[in-house]
Amino acid sequence: MQGICSSSESSQGKAWIVHGLLAGAAAAIGLYMVVRSNRGRNRVVGIIPARYRSSRFEGKPLVPIRGKPMIQRTWERAKMASTLDNVVIATDDERIAECCLGFGANVVMTSEACRNGTERCNEALRKLKKKYDIVVNIQGDEPLIEPEIIDGVVRALQGAPDAVFSTAVTSLNPEDALDPNRVKCVVDMHGYAIYFSRGLIPYNKEGVVNPKFPYLLHLGIQSYDAKFLGVYPLLQPTPLQLEEDLEQLKVLENGYKMKDEIPNLNVAARATSQGLESCLNSIAHALLGFQPYFYSMEVQLWIFELSPNASWLDEAWT
């Protein structure tokens, strides 16, 4: 038995060594390509990946919010960012494309084979006629996204020539500390990401949330060096990425640097920068006076769409 265990451990160790060598080689090649071309970084495009099919909420990009489809609300907010030279919607669905063309957006059709928003952004970028230095991946279910957040991640990447990726973090509400759907982040003294996790990080030896510690919440927006975006699909899935189910960990595991922007957001902006569900929870709470977690997203949208008390939000969308 001892011999069998030793053989198994040895094989596993060799597999990890091979994985490390391959990952290191891919990272070295990619880093060489990026470093050669990261000067300037002045041409910036925002890409909003949008797909119709979803196991949780099919057709989400087209759901109406105060008379406009959600994807249009997100697009209009993204257009307000001063650092973007262009805003494009990347989709694999003709229904979404037709809707977006109808309100004047630039649309790029992408393959159904894209496994995530990053790959969809990469395919869309290759199909654009104009060349760009930075690509901002803007999630389509953020109808109240702050333009300042977009500008912040762009400037963070422009100001960090050794980074290939930037994202935004903000303070974590204590009640969200143990929620695996709220991704946490730790950064170094210079603002570069060290790690992301669905669990609470850092985690103290008492095993409790420290109300005095400035925990950070990852906001769902990221920007990439355009050259690196072409390298990203070539990188094989990594152990931490697969375990946490977080795309950005593949970047860190391959040795690339990621700059984190900490925008100066108010409470409402922080709540609504986490996607449609958080947006609806926050708004429904304000309208009804209690947190309607037991309602489905479809019911919350119906409440939101019909309630006259939500008219104050129309001013944010004009």
C-alpha distance (Angstrom), angle and dihedral (degrees) to the residues before:
residue distance angle dihedral
M1 . . .
Q2 3.77 . .
G3 3.79 90.7 .
I4 3.79 91.9 50.6
C5 3.80 92.5 49.9
S6 3.79 92.1 48.1
S7 3.80 91.0 50.1
S8 3.79 91.7 49.6
E9 3.79 92.7 48.5
S10 3.79 90.8 47.1
S11 3.81 92.0 51.4
Q12 3.77 91.1 48.2
G13 3.78 91.0 49.3
K14 3.79 91.6 51.1
A15 3.80 90.4 49.6
W16 3.79 90.6 54.3
I17 3.79 91.3 48.3
V18 3.81 91.3 51.5
H19 3.81 90.4 47.3
G20 3.79 90.0 50.9
L21 3.79 93.5 49.3
L22 3.80 93.0 48.6
A23 3.80 92.4 46.0
G24 3.78 90.7 47.9
A25 3.79 92.4 50.8
A26 3.80 92.3 49.1
A27 3.79 91.3 47.3
A28 3.81 92.4 48.7
I29 3.81 92.6 51.4
G30 3.79 92.4 45.6
L31 3.79 93.5 46.1
Y32 3.81 90.9 51.2
M33 3.80 90.3 52.7
V34 3.81 93.0 47.5
V35 3.80 98.5 43.9
R36 3.79 90.4 53.1
S37 3.79 91.3 57.5
N38 3.80 108.8 29.7
R39 3.78 96.5 96.4
G40 3.78 115.6 112.3
R41 3.77 100.6 5.9
N42 3.79 90.2 -172.8
R43 3.81 101.9 136.5
V44 3.81 109.4 80.0
V45 3.79 131.9 -179.1
G46 3.79 127.3 -174.2
I47 3.81 114.5 -146.2
I48 3.80 122.4 -166.2
P49 3.83 110.6 -160.2
A50 3.81 111.7 -151.1
R51 3.78 130.3 178.3
Y52 3.78 129.3 178.1
R53 3.78 99.7 -149.9
S54 3.78 116.7 78.0
S55 3.77 133.8 153.7
R56 3.80 91.1 -141.3
F57 3.80 103.8 38.9
E58 3.79 119.5 2.4
G59 3.79 114.5 -151.8
K60 3.81 93.6 14.2
P61 3.84 95.6 150.5
L62 3.81 90.5 60.6
V63 3.81 98.4 47.6
P64 3.83 110.0 123.2
I65 3.78 118.9 -115.7
R66 3.80 114.8 -174.9
G67 3.79 91.8 -24.5
K68 3.81 99.5 -43.9
P69 3.82 131.4 84.1
M70 3.78 113.9 -102.2
I71 3.80 92.8 -117.3
Q72 3.81 89.5 57.8
R73 3.80 91.4 50.8
T74 3.81 89.9 52.5
W75 3.81 92.6 45.1
E76 3.80 92.5 50.6
R77 3.79 91.8 51.1
A78 3.81 91.6 47.6
K79 3.81 90.3 51.5
M80 3.81 88.1 61.7
A81 3.83 92.1 64.9
S82 3.81 109.0 108.0
T83 3.83 95.7 -150.2
L84 3.82 97.0 59.0
D85 3.79 118.8 94.8
N86 3.79 92.0 -173.6
V87 3.81 139.0 8.1
V88 3.80 118.5 -150.8
I89 3.80 132.9 -178.3
A90 3.81 114.3 -141.9
T91 3.80 115.9 -160.5
D92 3.79 142.3 155.3
D93 3.81 94.5 -152.0
E94 3.80 127.0 86.7
R95 3.81 92.4 -151.1
I96 3.78 91.8 58.6
A97 3.81 91.6 42.8
E98 3.81 92.5 52.0
C99 3.80 91.8 48.4
C100 3.82 93.2 48.9
L101 3.79 94.2 46.7
G102 3.78 87.0 51.5
F103 3.80 92.9 62.9
G104 3.81 93.7 41.8
A105 3.79 104.9 -97.5
N106 3.79 125.9 146.5
V107 3.80 107.3 -114.3
V108 3.80 130.8 -163.1
M109 3.81 119.3 -168.4
T110 3.79 113.5 -136.5
S111 3.77 135.8 -175.0
E112 3.80 124.6 -84.1
A113 3.80 86.3 -132.9
C114 3.83 92.9 75.0
R115 3.80 105.6 118.5
N116 3.79 96.7 -157.5
G117 3.78 144.6 -2.7
T118 3.79 93.4 -86.2
E119 3.80 92.8 58.3
R120 3.80 89.9 45.8
C121 3.81 89.9 52.9
N122 3.80 90.4 49.8
E123 3.80 93.0 52.0
A124 3.80 91.8 46.5
L125 3.81 91.5 49.6
R126 3.82 91.7 53.8
K127 3.80 89.9 53.3
L128 3.79 95.8 52.1
K129 3.80 115.3 99.7
K130 3.79 94.8 -144.3
K131 3.81 120.2 70.2
Y132 3.80 120.4 -124.7
D133 3.81 134.7 -167.3
I134 3.81 99.0 -155.3
V135 3.80 131.0 33.2
V136 3.81 120.7 -161.1
N137 3.81 115.1 -155.8
I138 3.82 105.5 -148.5
Q139 3.78 116.2 -171.4
G140 3.79 111.6 -125.8
D141 3.80 95.2 -138.1
E142 3.81 96.0 66.8
P143 3.81 104.3 93.5
L144 3.81 91.7 163.8
I145 3.80 98.6 43.9
E146 3.77 112.4 150.3
P147 3.83 113.5 -119.2
E148 3.80 86.8 -144.2
I149 3.80 90.1 64.6
I150 3.80 90.2 55.5
D151 3.80 91.2 48.1
G152 3.79 90.0 47.1
V153 3.81 96.6 56.4
V154 3.80 90.6 45.4
R155 3.80 93.3 52.1
A156 3.80 90.9 44.0
L157 3.80 90.5 58.2
Q158 3.80 92.7 42.4
G159 3.80 89.0 53.2
A160 3.82 95.3 48.8
P161 3.82 109.6 61.4
D162 3.81 91.2 176.2
A163 3.82 92.3 58.3
V164 3.81 126.3 82.4
F165 3.78 97.4 -172.1
S166 3.80 137.2 37.4
T167 3.76 134.2 -172.9
A168 3.79 140.5 167.8
V169 3.79 131.9 -106.0
T170 3.77 132.8 -179.3
S171 3.78 138.2 179.7
L172 3.81 116.2 -60.0
N173 3.79 119.3 -126.3
P174 3.85 108.8 -124.8
E175 3.81 92.0 -126.8
D176 3.83 89.2 60.1
A177 3.81 94.8 51.4
L178 3.80 95.9 103.4
D179 3.80 97.8 33.5
P180 3.84 108.7 114.3
N181 3.81 89.9 -155.7
R182 3.81 89.2 64.5
V183 3.79 105.9 74.9
K184 3.80 114.6 -145.9
C185 3.79 127.9 -152.4
V186 3.79 139.3 -163.1
V187 3.79 122.6 -157.7
D188 3.78 135.7 -166.8
M189 3.79 126.6 -116.3
H190 3.81 90.8 -85.6
G191 3.79 97.3 51.2
Y192 3.81 98.1 -100.4
A193 3.79 118.2 137.5
I194 3.80 116.9 -106.2
Y195 3.80 100.2 178.0
F196 3.81 145.1 -18.5
S197 3.78 124.3 -148.5
R198 3.79 142.9 170.8
G199 3.78 86.5 -138.8
L200 3.77 124.8 71.7
I201 3.82 112.5 -79.4
P202 2.91 129.0 -136.9
Y203 3.80 93.6 30.2
N204 3.79 115.9 -162.7
K205 3.80 126.4 -142.8
E206 3.81 92.1 -109.6
G207 3.80 89.1 62.2
V208 3.82 94.0 -132.8
V209 3.78 135.6 114.2
N210 3.80 110.4 -97.1
P211 3.83 106.7 -140.9
K212 3.80 90.3 -159.4
F213 3.82 96.4 54.9
P214 3.84 117.9 95.2
Y215 3.81 98.9 -127.7
L216 3.80 114.5 -172.9
L217 3.79 128.7 -133.4
H218 3.80 120.5 -152.8
L219 3.80 114.4 -127.3
G220 3.79 116.2 -145.6
I221 3.78 100.1 -111.5
Q222 3.78 129.5 95.0
S223 3.77 139.6 170.9
Y224 3.79 128.9 -152.9
D225 3.75 138.7 -161.4
A226 3.81 101.2 -106.8
K227 3.80 92.9 -128.2
F228 3.78 91.5 50.8
L229 3.79 90.6 50.8
G230 3.80 86.6 64.7
V231 3.81 90.4 51.6
Y232 3.81 95.3 47.5
P233 3.85 97.8 76.5
L234 3.82 89.4 52.0
L235 3.79 92.2 59.6
Q236 3.78 112.5 95.8
P237 3.83 119.5 -126.1
T238 3.79 111.0 -86.3
P239 3.82 130.5 -141.1
L240 3.81 96.6 -112.0
Q241 3.79 92.5 44.1
L242 3.79 91.2 53.7
E243 3.80 95.0 43.7
E244 3.81 94.9 49.8
D245 3.83 95.2 30.1
L246 3.81 90.4 -132.7
E247 3.80 120.1 137.5
Q248 3.79 95.7 -154.9
L249 3.81 92.5 63.4
K250 3.80 90.2 69.3
V251 3.79 87.8 62.3
L252 3.81 93.3 51.9
E253 3.81 94.6 42.3
N254 3.79 89.9 56.1
G255 3.79 91.4 55.8
Y256 3.79 100.8 -104.0
K257 3.80 122.6 139.4
M258 3.79 123.0 -119.0
K259 3.81 124.2 -164.5
D260 3.78 119.4 -146.8
E261 3.79 122.5 -149.2
I262 3.79 118.6 -154.1
P263 3.82 104.9 -158.3
N264 3.79 122.1 -158.7
L265 3.79 97.9 -113.5
N266 3.78 131.4 168.5
V267 3.79 120.7 -130.6
A268 3.81 94.8 -95.9
A269 3.78 92.5 51.2
R270 3.80 91.8 49.5
A271 3.78 91.1 51.2
T272 3.77 95.0 48.9
S273 3.78 97.0 43.6
Q274 3.79 91.7 75.0
G275 3.80 99.4 74.0
L276 3.76 139.0 -87.6
E277 3.80 98.3 -53.1
S278 3.81 93.8 54.7
C279 3.79 89.5 43.5
L280 3.79 91.3 53.4
N281 3.79 94.0 43.8
S282 3.79 91.4 52.6
I283 3.80 94.8 45.0
A284 3.80 95.2 43.3
H285 3.81 89.0 50.3
A286 3.80 89.9 53.8
L287 3.81 92.4 47.4
L288 3.80 99.4 42.9
G289 3.77 101.5 30.2
F290 3.81 94.5 -123.0
Q291 3.79 138.6 65.5
P292 3.85 108.4 -95.4
Y293 3.79 98.5 -159.5
F294 3.79 90.2 146.0
Y295 3.80 91.5 64.3
S296 3.77 119.4 91.0
M297 3.78 118.2 -118.6
E298 3.82 89.4 -108.2
V299 3.84 91.5 56.1
Q300 3.80 91.7 46.8
L301 3.80 89.8 51.9
W302 3.79 89.8 50.9
I303 3.83 91.0 51.5
F304 3.78 90.6 46.8
E305 3.81 94.4 47.4
L306 3.81 95.8 49.5
S307 3.78 102.2 36.0
P308 3.82 114.2 105.3
N309 3.80 87.9 -157.2
A310 3.80 89.9 71.4
S311 3.80 93.4 66.0
W312 3.81 90.5 101.8
L313 3.80 88.1 72.0
D314 3.79 91.1 61.0
E315 3.80 87.9 73.1
A316 3.82 89.8 59.5
W317 3.80 89.3 54.9
T318 3.80 98.3 50.0
